[in-house]
Amino acid sequence: MKSLTPRAVTAALLLLAAILAALLLWRGRPAPLGGEALDDPKPLPALALLNERGQPTTLATSDGRLRLVFYGFVRCPDVCPATLASLKNSYAALTPAQQQKVQVQFITVDPEHDTPAMVRDYLARFDPAFTGLTGKAAAIDEAARQMFVANVKPLPAQDHSAHTGGQQGSGADNAQAAGASAAQAARLHGDQVSVVDGQGRFVRMYGNAAVIDGTLDRDLPGLIRQYAN
């Protein structure tokens, strides 16, 4: 049997090293991002709104941070607090450096009731770093439309199951504890978390299930790398 030359041995070792390096690189790749990406980033319009401090701002205003935008309302008895609690946990799990690149932003779909002070006090129950937007109803409705969020004013209480993902009776059962009547609890709205990049462009969305099951939590470091300035 012919023995290998030193040159052949070296070549074989180099090939093996290259294969091992490729395998390690492949295993080290982050998992693909979840949620649903828009085909093209969508610049948000400069709709006039108020922040939770009562200061004028717009939907398009951006400071370079990644924004996680959730539409809800203060008197929502179930989905809104559950989603905000999940976002609280996701934000708390980030490093301080990562937190500086993320803005969790709540936009009320009930501006007739949710004043800036109410929004500020509500968000403080979850994390004082969270920000909020309110404003005139027409501007809120247009903001929701631009971000593919439904916003339907109160319907009969039994219809609230459409908002809660089929949890029968949850809206009526929890309305009193949340400070809302059954009719108020029946307000329907989209429950996704929208991702807005550091340039103020709507780029991706996560359905409520992907928020609650930890998909967004898993993706958040990658979203920061990809979308924050």
C-alpha positions in Angstrom: 0.0 0.0 0.0 1.4 3.3 -1.1 2.0 5.7 1.8 0.8 9.3 1.7 3.4 12.0 1.1 3.8 14.8 3.6 2.2 17.2 1.1 -0.9 14.9 0.8 -1.2 14.6 4.6 -1.0 18.4 4.9 -3.7 18.8 2.3 -6.0 16.3 4.0 -5.6 18.0 7.3 -6.3 21.4 5.8 -9.5 19.9 4.2 -10.6 18.4 7.5 -10.0 21.7 9.3 -12.0 23.5 6.7 -14.9 21.1 7.0 -14.9 21.3 10.8 -14.8 25.1 10.6 -17.8 25.1 8.2 -19.7 22.9 10.6 -19.0 25.1 13.6 -20.0 28.2 11.6 -23.3 26.5 10.5 -24.1 25.4 14.0 -23.3 28.9 15.4 -25.7 30.7 13.0 -28.7 32.3 14.7 -32.1 30.9 14.0 -34.1 32.7 11.3 -36.3 35.5 12.7 -39.9 34.7 13.4 -42.9 36.9 12.9 -43.9 38.2 9.5 -41.6 40.6 7.6 -43.1 43.2 5.3 -42.0 42.8 1.7 -40.7 46.4 1.7 -40.0 48.6 4.8 -42.9 51.0 5.2 -42.1 54.6 6.2 -44.7 55.7 8.8 -46.5 59.0 8.2 -46.0 62.0 10.4 -49.4 61.8 12.1 -49.7 64.3 14.9 -50.0 62.6 18.3 -49.2 63.2 22.0 -46.7 61.2 24.1 -47.4 60.0 27.6 -46.0 63.3 28.9 -48.5 65.3 26.9 -45.9 66.6 24.5 -46.6 66.8 20.7 -44.9 64.1 18.6 -45.7 62.1 15.5 -46.1 58.4 14.6 -42.9 58.7 12.4 -40.7 60.2 15.1 -37.7 58.0 15.6 -34.5 58.4 17.6 -32.6 55.5 16.1 -33.9 52.9 18.5 -35.8 49.8 17.5 -39.5 50.3 18.4 -41.9 47.5 19.6 -45.3 49.0 19.0 -48.5 47.6 20.6 -52.0 49.0 20.2 -54.3 48.6 23.2 -56.3 50.6 25.8 -56.1 51.2 29.5 -59.4 49.5 30.3 -58.6 46.3 28.4 -59.1 43.5 30.8 -57.0 40.7 29.4 -55.0 40.7 26.1 -53.4 44.1 26.7 -52.0 43.5 30.2 -50.9 40.0 29.2 -49.0 41.3 26.1 -47.4 44.2 28.1 -46.4 41.8 30.8 -44.7 39.6 28.2 -42.9 42.7 26.7 -41.8 43.7 30.2 -40.1 40.3 30.7 -38.5 40.5 27.2 -37.2 44.0 27.9 -35.9 43.0 31.4 -34.0 40.0 29.9 -31.9 42.3 27.7 -28.5 43.7 28.7 -28.3 47.4 29.6 -26.6 48.1 26.3 -29.4 46.3 24.4 -32.1 48.1 26.4 -30.7 51.4 25.2 -31.5 50.4 21.7 -35.1 49.4 22.3 -38.3 51.5 22.8 -41.5 49.7 23.8 -44.3 51.9 22.7 -48.0 51.6 23.6 -50.6 53.3 21.4 -54.1 53.6 22.7 -57.0 52.8 20.5 -59.3 54.6 23.1 -58.1 58.2 23.0 -61.4 59.6 24.2 -60.7 58.0 27.6 -56.9 57.4 27.7 -55.3 60.8 28.4 -51.5 61.1 28.4 -51.5 60.9 32.2 -53.6 57.7 32.2 -51.4 56.1 29.6 -48.3 57.1 31.7 -49.7 55.7 34.9 -50.8 52.5 33.1 -47.4 51.8 31.6 -45.6 52.5 34.9 -47.3 49.3 36.2 -45.2 47.4 33.7 -42.0 49.3 33.2 -41.4 53.1 33.6 -39.2 52.9 30.5 -42.2 52.1 28.3 -43.6 55.0 26.3 -47.1 55.7 25.0 -49.0 57.7 22.4 -52.5 59.1 22.3 -54.2 61.9 20.4 -57.2 62.7 18.3 -59.4 59.7 17.3 -58.9 60.4 13.6 -55.1 60.3 13.9 -55.2 57.2 16.1 -57.5 55.4 13.6 -55.2 56.3 10.7 -52.1 55.2 12.6 -53.7 51.9 13.3 -54.7 51.5 9.6 -51.1 52.3 8.5 -49.8 49.5 10.7 -52.5 47.0 9.7 -54.2 47.1 13.1 -58.0 46.7 13.4 -59.7 49.2 15.8 -63.4 48.5 16.3 -65.3 50.5 18.9 -67.3 48.6 21.7 -69.5 45.8 20.6 -71.8 43.6 22.7 -69.8 41.8 25.4 -70.3 38.3 24.0 -68.3 39.4 20.9 -65.2 40.0 23.0 -64.1 36.4 22.4 -62.8 37.5 19.0 -60.3 39.8 20.8 -59.2 37.2 23.3 -58.4 34.4 21.0 -61.5 32.4 22.0 -61.3 32.6 25.8 -65.0 32.5 26.5 -66.3 35.1 28.9 -62.9 36.5 29.8 -63.8 40.0 28.8 -67.0 40.2 30.8 -65.5 38.3 33.8 -62.6 40.7 34.1 -64.1 44.0 33.0 -65.2 45.1 36.5 -61.7 44.4 38.0 -60.2 46.4 35.1 -62.4 49.3 35.7 -64.4 48.8 32.5 -68.0 48.0 31.8 -68.8 44.9 29.7 -69.4 47.1 26.6 -66.0 48.8 27.1 -64.3 45.5 27.5 -65.8 44.4 24.2 -63.7 46.8 22.1 -61.8 44.9 19.4 -58.4 45.7 18.2 -55.4 44.1 16.6 -53.2 42.3 19.1 -49.9 42.1 17.2 -46.6 43.7 18.2 -45.2 45.7 15.3 -41.5 46.2 14.8 -40.3 49.7 13.6 -36.7 50.2 12.7 -34.4 53.0 13.8 -35.4 55.0 10.7 -39.1 55.0 11.5 -40.0 52.3 9.1 -42.5 49.5 9.8 -40.6 46.3 9.0 -42.1 43.3 10.8 -44.9 42.1 13.0 -45.4 39.4 15.6 -48.9 38.0 16.3 -50.0 37.7 19.9 -49.2 33.9 20.0 -45.6 34.6 18.9 -45.3 37.2 21.7 -46.7 35.0 24.5 -44.9 31.8 23.4 -41.4 33.5 23.6 -40.7 33.8 19.8 -40.3 37.6 20.1 -38.2 37.2 23.2 -35.9 34.8 21.4 -35.7 37.1 18.3 -35.1 40.4 20.1 -31.3 40.5 20.2 -31.3 39.7 16.4 -33.9 42.4 15.8 -31.8 44.9 17.6 -28.7 44.0 15.5 -30.7 44.2 12.3 -33.0 47.2 12.8 -31.6 49.5 15.5 -29.3 52.3 14.3 
